[in-house]
Amino acid sequence: MGYDDVIPLLGDFGKYQRRIYLLLCIPAISCAFHKLGNVFLIAEPSYRCRLPEELENATYQLNRTVLEKNYPWDYLHHTYDSCDMLINNQSVPCDGPYVFDHSVYGYTTVIEYELTCKKAYLIATSNALFMVGVMIGSIVFGEMSDRCGRKKTFFISLVIQLIFGILAAISPEYWTFTLSRMIVGATTSGVFLVAYVIGLEMVGPSKRTIAGTVCHMFFSVGYMATAAFAMYITNWRTLQLGLTLPGVMFLIYWWFIPESARWLISKNRIDEAKRLIHDAAKYNKVTISDETLDVLLKPTEEKVKKKDEKDASVLDIFKHSNMRKKALIIFYDWFANNITYYGLSWNTNNLGGDPYLNFVISGAVEIPAYTFILLFLNRWGRRNLMCGCMIMAGIALLLTMLIPKDMQWLTITLAMFGKMAITASYGAVYIFSTEQFPTVIRNAGLGAGSTCARLGSIIAPYINIMQKRDMVSIVGMCWF
């Protein structure tokens, strides 16, 4: 017996829980700004080497005759080479300066820090280090939330996010920007995941699947809104500020969001938990007596951990062959889902057509994907839905290899179908993993799975930059 026995008396998803839950879903929008912001902050515009006779304010566009005379043809990408020039009919590497096309993305970090040609790998490095931050943050803030409390961790990470989000906007050079963004990435774990945990801990077991899925839908709304910010804010510094400052409003949550009663009970802070439960009961217009709470919470209050009892570790997962085989498959599923999800999300600029529209569609397809999970997860089963969606995503992405270059609309359609399928699979892997690991090693198993997922998202930017136009096909070919 414990807090799960109290929730039915309050109502599985009563008025009080709905109000707090809605407030806790909104930060997911802000965290999406940070997680997807690099698509536009570090967007790579078209560029070429500046000709000797051109002035500093030269425009990107040149007539065909001048292009043919001064730049070699890139047969792989069917355009004039951005990094070489023709001198005496010989192709010579260009060391700059460069002329950039400002018509699509405006002024990005690639332009300011000249992340071109031989330095283009720094674009992928910035994205990869951001995800390193996310991985570190999930470990640090996850441990902090268990030790110090959910509410305190949420606000500590929020303040750090605001400070380093602003610092990234005023960064004088590349590494300050990248390291600031890495710390912001770490704080998304503290803000989003802790808010997610608080929200789910106050919802009854019968409502947790839908509550968790709807919270991810808020993230998808933030995903799409990122493109709107980028479309109207064309300077990367102002855009970084625009993506950061909405987080200021969450500081007022201190007076509206309670600590998790479940966490208080786990720390034997029973009196504080009782006060929160009584507040919730009053708001929901139900009555729960102290005597009832004493009966329901007494086992937790008297619980004393045995001295010889050891905490489960990741190593315990591999002690038995059957569990070891399951775990390795699950860890690969996390890895494959993450590398594909972020590979596709960060690759919308390279699909052709309008990059802003592509990005909005890439976020919009997540809504039907999560709806699909809600409708069919219990009907078809976790494994069938997850594996089926991964197979469909792989097929769709592999088919892009067969599409002619002049049929961009079909490439985009297949890529978006693949994104929808992998989003559904990504949502299912959370639930599937939770149910596969025994209780005593569940946290260790989920932590290891999450780490494997982050490794996938760290690798994804480097695969993107290896071959921009055929990235979707490469991802599908490698991981499915």
C-alpha positions in Angstrom: 0.0 0.0 0.0 1.1 3.6 -0.6 0.4 6.6 -2.8 -1.2 4.6 -5.6 -3.9 3.6 -3.0 -4.5 7.3 -2.3 -5.0 8.4 -5.9 -8.4 6.6 -6.4 -9.7 8.5 -3.4 -8.7 11.8 -5.0 -9.8 10.7 -8.5 -7.4 9.1 -11.0 -7.3 12.4 -13.0 -9.3 14.9 -10.9 -9.6 18.6 -11.3 -6.5 19.3 -9.2 -4.4 16.8 -11.1 -5.6 18.1 -14.5 -4.6 21.7 -13.5 -1.1 20.8 -12.3 -0.6 18.3 -15.2 -1.5 21.0 -17.8 1.0 23.5 -16.3 3.7 20.8 -16.3 3.1 20.0 -20.0 3.8 23.5 -21.2 7.5 23.4 -20.4 7.8 20.6 -23.0 7.1 23.3 -25.6 10.1 25.4 -24.4 12.3 22.3 -24.2 11.5 21.6 -27.9 12.7 25.1 -28.8 16.1 24.2 -27.3 16.3 20.6 -28.6 15.4 21.6 -32.2 16.7 25.1 -32.3 20.1 24.1 -33.8 18.4 23.2 -37.1 18.1 27.0 -37.7 20.8 28.4 -35.4 23.4 26.3 -37.2 21.7 26.2 -40.5 24.1 25.9 -43.4 23.2 28.3 -46.2 24.4 28.1 -49.7 27.8 29.8 -50.1 30.7 30.1 -52.5 34.3 31.4 -52.5 34.4 35.2 -53.0 36.1 36.1 -56.3 39.2 38.4 -56.0 37.5 41.2 -57.8 34.4 41.2 -55.6 33.8 43.6 -52.7 33.0 42.5 -49.1 29.3 43.2 -49.7 29.0 41.0 -52.8 25.8 39.1 -53.3 25.6 35.4 -53.6 23.9 35.2 -57.0 26.1 35.2 -60.1 25.2 34.6 -63.8 25.9 31.2 -65.3 28.9 32.4 -67.4 30.8 33.7 -64.4 30.0 30.5 -62.5 31.3 28.3 -65.3 34.5 30.3 -65.6 35.4 30.4 -61.9 33.9 27.3 -60.1 34.2 23.6 -60.9 31.1 21.5 -61.2 30.2 19.1 -58.3 28.8 16.0 -60.1 27.7 14.4 -56.8 25.4 17.3 -55.7 24.7 18.7 -59.2 25.8 22.2 -58.5 28.9 24.3 -58.6 31.5 23.5 -55.9 31.3 25.7 -52.8 34.8 25.0 -51.6 37.0 25.1 -54.8 37.7 27.7 -57.5 39.0 27.4 -61.0 42.4 29.0 -61.5 44.0 28.4 -65.0 41.4 25.6 -65.4 42.6 23.9 -62.4 40.4 23.2 -59.3 42.1 24.8 -56.3 40.8 24.6 -52.7 39.4 27.9 -51.4 40.5 29.3 -48.0 37.9 32.1 -48.0 36.5 34.6 -47.6 33.1 33.3 -48.6 29.9 34.9 -49.9 26.7 33.5 -48.3 23.1 33.3 -49.5 21.0 35.1 -46.8 17.7 34.6 -48.6 16.7 31.4 -46.8 18.1 31.4 -43.3 19.2 35.0 -42.8 22.3 35.3 -40.5 23.3 32.0 -38.8 26.3 30.9 -36.8 27.7 29.1 -39.9 28.0 32.6 -41.4 29.4 34.4 -38.4 31.9 31.6 -37.5 32.6 30.6 -41.1 31.8 26.9 -40.5 32.4 26.1 -44.1 34.2 23.4 -46.2 37.0 21.9 -44.0 35.3 23.4 -40.8 31.8 22.1 -41.7 32.3 19.2 -39.3 32.0 21.7 -36.5 28.3 21.9 -37.4 27.9 18.2 -36.5 30.1 18.7 -33.5 27.8 21.4 -32.1 24.8 19.2 -32.5 26.6 16.1 -31.1 27.8 18.0 -28.0 24.3 19.3 -27.4 23.1 15.7 -27.1 26.1 14.9 -24.9 24.7 17.5 -22.6 21.2 15.9 -22.8 22.8 12.6 -21.8 24.8 14.1 -18.9 21.7 16.0 -17.8 19.5 12.9 -17.6 22.1 11.3 -15.3 22.8 14.4 -13.1 19.3 15.8 -12.8 17.8 12.4 -12.6 19.9 11.7 -9.5 19.3 15.1 -8.1 15.5 14.8 -8.4 15.7 11.6 -6.4 17.9 13.1 -3.7 16.7 16.7 -3.5 13.2 16.6 -4.8 11.4 17.1 -8.1 10.4 20.7 -7.6 13.8 21.9 -6.5 15.5 20.1 -9.4 13.0 21.6 -11.9 13.8 25.2 -10.8 17.5 24.7 -10.5 17.7 23.4 -14.0 15.3 26.1 -15.3 17.5 28.9 -13.9 20.7 27.3 -15.4 18.8 27.0 -18.7 18.0 30.6 -18.8 21.5 31.7 -17.8 23.3 29.6 -20.4 20.6 30.2 -23.1 21.3 33.9 -22.8 25.1 33.3 -22.7 24.8 31.3 -26.0 23.1 34.3 -27.6 26.0 36.6 -26.8 28.8 34.2 -27.4 31.8 35.8 -29.1 33.1 32.6 -30.7 32.1 29.1 -31.7 33.2 27.1 -28.6 31.5 29.4 -26.1 28.3 29.0 -28.1 28.6 25.3 -28.4 29.5 24.6 -24.7 26.7 27.0 -23.6 24.3 25.1 -25.8 25.6 21.8 -24.4 24.7 23.0 -20.9 21.3 24.1 -22.1 20.9 20.5 -23.5 21.6 19.1 -20.1 19.0 21.3 -18.5 16.3 20.1 -20.9 16.5 16.8 -18.9 16.0 18.7 -15.7 13.1 20.8 -17.0 11.2 18.4 -19.2 11.9 15.0 -17.7 11.3 16.2 -14.1 8.1 18.0 -15.1 7.1 14.8 -16.9 7.8 12.7 -13.8 5.9 15.0 -11.5 2.9 15.0 -13.8 2.8 11.2 -14.1 3.4 10.6 -10.4 0.1 12.4 -9.5 -2.0 10.6 -12.1 -3.6 7.2 -11.5 -2.2 4.1 -13.2 -5.1 3.8 -15.6 -4.4 7.3 -17.0 -0.6 7.3 -17.2 -0.2 6.1 -20.7 -2.4 8.8 -22.1 -0.9 11.4 -19.8 2.6 10.6 -20.9 1.7 10.5 -24.6 -0.2 13.9 -24.4 2.9 15.4 -22.8 5.0 14.3 -25.8 2.4 16.0 -28.0 3.1 19.3 -26.3 6.8 18.7 -27.3 5.6 18.3 -30.9 3.7 21.6 -30.7 7.0 23.3 -29.6 8.8 21.4 -32.4 6.5 23.1 -35.0 6.6 26.5 -33.2 10.4 26.5 -33.5 10.1 27.0 -37.3 7.7 30.0 -36.8 10.4 31.6 -34.5 13.1 31.0 -37.1 11.0 32.2 -40.0 10.4 35.6 -38.5 13.7 36.0 -36.5 16.5 35.9 -39.1 19.5 36.7 -36.9 20.7 33.7 -34.9 21.5 35.7 -31.8 18.0 37.2 -31.6 16.6 33.8 -32.4 18.5 32.2 -29.5 17.1 34.8 -27.1 13.7 34.3 -28.6 13.9 30.6 -27.9 15.2 31.1 -24.4 13.2 33.9 -22.8 9.8 32.1 -22.8 11.3 30.0 -20.1 11.2 33.0 -17.7 7.5 32.6 -17.3 8.0 29.2 -15.7 9.7 30.8 -12.7 6.2 31.7 -11.4 5.5 27.9 -11.1 7.2 28.0 -7.7 3.9 29.3 -6.3 1.7 26.9 -8.3 3.5 23.6 -8.6 3.7 21.4 -5.5 6.4 18.9 -4.7 5.6 15.3 -5.7 3.7 13.7 -2.8 5.0 10.3 -4.0 8.6 11.5 -3.6 7.8 13.0 -0.1 6.4 9.6 0.9 9.4 7.8 -0.4 11.5 10.0 1.8 9.2 9.4 4.8 8.2 13.1 4.9 4.6 11.9 5.6 3.3 15.1 7.2 4.2 17.2 4.2 2.7 14.6 1.9 -0.5 14.6 3.9 -0.8 18.4 3.6 -0.5 18.1 -0.2 -3.1 15.3 -0.4 -5.5 17.3 1.7 -5.0 20.3 -0.6 -5.7 18.2 -3.6 -8.8 16.6 -1.9 -10.2 20.0 -1.0 -9.7 21.2 -4.6 -11.4 18.0 -6.0 -14.2 18.4 -3.4 -13.6 15.1 -1.7 -12.8 14.2 1.9 -10.0 12.0 3.1 -9.5 11.6 6.8 -6.1 11.5 8.5 -7.0 8.1 9.8 -7.5 6.8 6.3 -4.1 8.3 5.2 -2.4 6.8 8.3 -3.7 3.3 7.3 -2.7 3.7 3.6 0.7 5.3 4.2 1.7 3.4 7.3 3.7 0.7 5.5 5.8 3.3 3.8 6.3 5.2 7.0 7.6 2.1 8.7 9.7 0.9 5.8 13.3 0.4 6.8 15.9 -0.7 4.3 17.8 -3.8 5.3 21.5 -3.3 5.8 22.4 -6.2 3.6 20.1 -5.1 0.7 22.0 -3.8 -2.3 20.8 -1.4 -5.0 20.4 -3.0 -8.4 22.9 -2.0 -11.0 23.2 -2.3 -14.8 25.4 -5.4 -14.3 22.5 -7.3 -12.8 20.7 -7.0 -16.2 23.4 -9.3 -17.7 23.5 -12.0 -15.1 20.9 -14.3 -16.8 21.0 -15.2 -20.4 17.3 -14.6 -21.2 17.4 -11.2 -19.6 20.7 -10.4 -21.2 19.3 -11.2 -24.7 16.2 -9.1 -24.1 18.2 -6.2 -22.7 20.6 -6.1 -25.7 17.7 -6.0 -28.1 15.9 -3.3 -26.2 19.1 -1.2 -26.0 19.5 -1.5 -29.8 15.9 -0.4 -30.2 16.6 2.7 -28.2 19.7 3.4 -30.2 18.1 2.9 -33.6 15.0 4.9 -32.7 17.0 7.8 -31.5 19.5 8.0 -34.3 16.7 7.9 -36.8 14.4 10.3 -35.0 17.1 13.0 -34.6 18.7 12.2 -38.0 15.4 13.0 -39.7 14.6 15.9 -37.5 17.9 17.6 -38.2 17.9 16.7 -41.8 14.8 18.6 -43.0 16.9 21.4 -44.4 18.5 19.0 -46.9 15.3 17.4 -48.3 14.7 20.1 -50.9 11.8 22.5 -51.1 10.9 24.9 -48.3 13.0 24.0 -45.2 10.5 25.7 -42.9 7.5 23.9 -44.3 9.5 20.6 -44.2 10.3 21.2 -40.5 6.7 22.0 -39.6 5.4 18.9 -41.4 8.2 16.9 -39.6 6.7 18.0 -36.3 3.1 17.8 -37.3 3.3 14.1 -38.2 4.2 13.3 -34.6 0.6 14.2 -33.5 -1.0 11.4 -35.6 1.9 9.1 -34.5 1.1 9.6 -30.8 -2.6 9.3 -31.5 -1.9 6.0 -33.2 -0.1 4.8 -30.1 -3.0 5.6 -27.9 -5.5 3.8 -30.2 -3.6 0.6 -31.0 -0.9 0.1 -28.2 -3.2 -2.1 -26.2 -4.9 -3.7 -29.2 -1.8 -4.8 -31.1 0.6 -5.1 -28.2 3.8 -3.3 -27.5 6.2 -5.5 -29.4 4.1 -5.8 -32.5 3.5 -2.0 -32.7 7.1 -1.1 -32.0 8.6 -3.5 -34.4 6.0 -2.9 -37.1 6.6 0.8 -37.0 10.4 0.4 -37.2 10.1 -1.9 -40.2 7.7 0.6 -42.0 10.1 3.5 -41.2 13.0 1.5 -42.6 11.2 0.6 -45.8 10.0 4.2 -46.4 13.6 5.6 -45.9 15.2 2.9 -48.1 12.7 3.7 -50.9 14.0 7.3 -51.0 17.1 5.8 -52.7 15.0 5.0 -55.7 13.4 8.4 -56.1 14.8 10.6 -58.9 16.3 13.9 -57.8 13.6 15.9 -59.6 10.8 14.3 -57.6 11.5 16.1 -54.3 7.8 15.9 -53.2 7.9 12.1 -53.2 11.2 12.1 -51.3 9.7 14.4 -48.7 6.5 12.4 -48.5 8.5 9.2 -47.8 10.8 10.9 -45.3 7.7 12.3 -43.4 6.0 8.9 -43.4 9.3 7.4 -42.0 9.3 10.2 -39.4 5.8 9.4 -38.3 6.5 5.7 -38.1 9.7 6.2 -36.1 7.9 8.6 -33.7 5.3 6.0 -33.0 8.0 3.4 -32.4 9.9 5.8 -30.2 6.9 6.4 -28.1 6.2 2.6 -27.7 9.8 1.7 -26.7 9.4 3.7 -23.5 6.4 1.6 -22.4 7.8 -1.6 -23.8 11.1 -1.2 -21.8 9.3 -0.4 -18.6 7.3 -3.6 -18.8 10.2 -5.9 -19.8 12.6 -5.1 -16.9 11.8 -6.6 -13.5 11.0 -4.0 -10.8 14.3 -4.4 -9.0 16.4 -3.5 -12.1 13.8 -1.3 -13.9 15.5 2.0 -13.1 18.9 0.6 -14.1 17.5 -0.8 -17.3 15.7 2.4 -18.3 18.8 4.4 -17.5 21.0 2.1 -19.7 18.4 2.3 -22.5 18.3 6.1 -22.3 22.1 6.2 -22.5 22.1 4.0 -25.7 19.5 6.4 -27.1 21.7 9.4 -26.5 24.6 7.6 -28.2 22.4 7.4 -31.3 21.5 11.1 -31.2 25.2 12.0 -30.7 26.2 10.0 -33.8 23.3 11.2 -36.0 24.7 14.7 -36.8 27.9 13.1 -38.2 25.9 10.8 -40.5 23.9 13.8 -41.6 27.0 15.8 -42.7 28.6 12.8 -44.5 26.0 12.9 -47.2 23.4 15.6 -47.0 21.1 14.7 -49.8 21.1 10.9 -49.3 21.0 11.0 -45.5 17.5 9.6 -45.2 18.4 6.6 -47.2 21.6 6.0 -45.3 19.9 6.1 -42.0 17.3 3.6 -43.2 19.9 1.3 -44.7 22.1 1.3 -41.6 19.6 0.8 -38.8 16.7 -1.2 -40.2 
